[in-house]
């Protein structure tokens, strides 16, 4: 039986971050920053996944 958590985990979209781009921050360099939150450096877990605490954008190392 699937739970809502299982559904959400399977349908999360990650933006791919190359390891050469570390340290990485949100909003990314190419974003127009005039209407975004302050720059936040993303910390990645042992699975290579991280999220922005301001906007919730999800990132994954490749």
Kinemage of the C-alpha trace (Angstrom):
@kinemage 1
@onewidth
@group {chain A} dominant
@subgroup {mainchain}
@vectorlist {calphas} color= white
{ca unk a 1} P 0.000 0.000 0.000
{ca unk a 2} L 1.437 3.413 -0.992
{ca unk a 3} L 1.216 6.349 1.328
{ca unk a 4} L 1.128 10.028 0.447
{ca unk a 5} L 4.778 10.246 1.510
{ca unk a 6} L 5.704 7.520 -0.994
{ca unk a 7} L 3.851 9.380 -3.743
{ca unk a 8} L 5.555 12.670 -2.925
{ca unk a 9} L 9.022 11.091 -2.808
{ca unk a 10} L 8.520 9.477 -6.233
{ca unk a 11} L 7.313 12.707 -7.830
{ca unk a 12} L 9.869 15.200 -6.537
{ca unk a 13} L 11.721 17.066 -9.275
{ca unk a 14} L 15.369 17.834 -8.633
{ca unk a 15} L 17.545 20.297 -10.483
{ca unk a 16} L 20.823 18.599 -11.336
{ca unk a 17} L 24.014 20.148 -9.970
{ca unk a 18} L 27.419 19.117 -11.294
{ca unk a 19} L 30.120 18.556 -8.684
{ca unk a 20} L 32.336 20.997 -10.622
{ca unk a 21} L 29.794 23.718 -9.689
{ca unk a 22} L 30.327 23.280 -5.942
{ca unk a 23} L 29.960 25.214 -3.745
{ca unk a 24} L 26.428 25.686 -5.047
{ca unk a 25} L 23.898 28.264 -3.950
{ca unk a 26} L 20.239 29.072 -4.444
{ca unk a 27} L 19.187 31.065 -6.325
{ca unk a 28} L 21.589 29.735 -8.982
{ca unk a 29} L 24.048 32.043 -10.737
{ca unk a 30} L 21.911 32.255 -13.899
{ca unk a 31} L 18.716 33.288 -12.050
{ca unk a 32} L 17.530 36.876 -12.085
{ca unk a 33} L 18.054 37.819 -8.455
{ca unk a 34} L 16.096 41.038 -8.180
{ca unk a 35} L 12.952 39.242 -7.023
{ca unk a 36} L 14.430 36.247 -5.200
{ca unk a 37} L 15.568 35.413 -1.701
{ca unk a 38} L 19.108 35.964 -0.349
{ca unk a 39} L 21.877 33.650 -1.549
{ca unk a 40} L 21.913 30.407 0.438
{ca unk a 41} L 24.619 27.771 0.020
{ca unk a 42} L 23.054 24.334 -0.346
{ca unk a 43} L 24.275 21.450 1.765
{ca unk a 44} L 23.943 18.013 0.212
{ca unk a 45} L 23.249 14.843 2.176
{ca unk a 46} L 25.000 11.491 1.726
{ca unk a 47} L 22.608 10.682 -1.152
{ca unk a 48} L 23.657 13.870 -2.965
{ca unk a 49} L 20.358 15.641 -2.391
{ca unk a 50} L 19.761 19.081 -0.938
{ca unk a 51} L 16.995 21.663 -0.661
{ca unk a 52} L 16.783 25.402 -0.253
{ca unk a 53} L 15.316 26.391 3.120
{ca unk a 54} L 13.840 29.596 1.627
{ca unk a 55} L 12.037 28.460 -1.505
{ca unk a 56} L 12.076 24.657 -1.235
{ca unk a 57} L 13.891 24.100 -4.537
{ca unk a 58} L 15.434 20.649 -4.582
{ca unk a 59} L 18.871 19.853 -5.960
{ca unk a 60} L 20.754 16.648 -6.711
{ca unk a 61} L 24.463 16.138 -7.381
{ca unk a 62} L 25.418 14.300 -10.523
